[in-house]
């Protein structure tokens, strides 16, 4: 019987041992998230092994399987070698993969989301302000999955926000005007510099993170607001957040 094959770009998001010689692999692809099998890659002679590494961008040829599809060929497009040789950057990549996993369903075609991932992995590979790259990623994946935080109009009354706005509501999903902020007990305090940072990252391409000088206090504030919002949507703690925090000195 002829195998049914398809070719796709992919990023390897997670790998686990499946049997003595095979690995189970979680892929992000333009066709959606997929759990697939890489056969024989735990053996030293495997030609495939070097092309299914964690956090690499590849072109793959897959065979439709009864339950799980099988990788039959893989060619690395981008190995993201700086990212993969630096523990701090690796911890960011785990977080990026975790968030993507939480915000997507299997086999749901979404090319823009895949392109966002390629961009952020490339950013983590080459840019210096990796924490700002993560904030950029959070804002943009939230946008693409229908949770774009409201940063220009009050998330409750839709009135245009002014510089006076100083509360972010993770439960409503955006910044509140002073009047509505009083009524929302979940709203978190947000300084003006943090407000401007979030707006800027939401509207600009990823490249700008290298040109920004942002204080540690404002970075920490932006991280807390977006983490709390993401945590509220996915309703769980991510292991990768613990990993990221553990690397902090
Ligand atoms: Zn309002």
Boltz pocket constraint, residues with backbone or C-beta under 6 A from the ligand:
constraints:
  - pocket:
      binder: B
      contacts: [[A, 154], [A, 155], [A, 156], [A, 157], [A, 158], [A, 159], [A, 176], [A, 177], [A, 178], [A, 179], [A, 180]]
      max_distance: 6.0
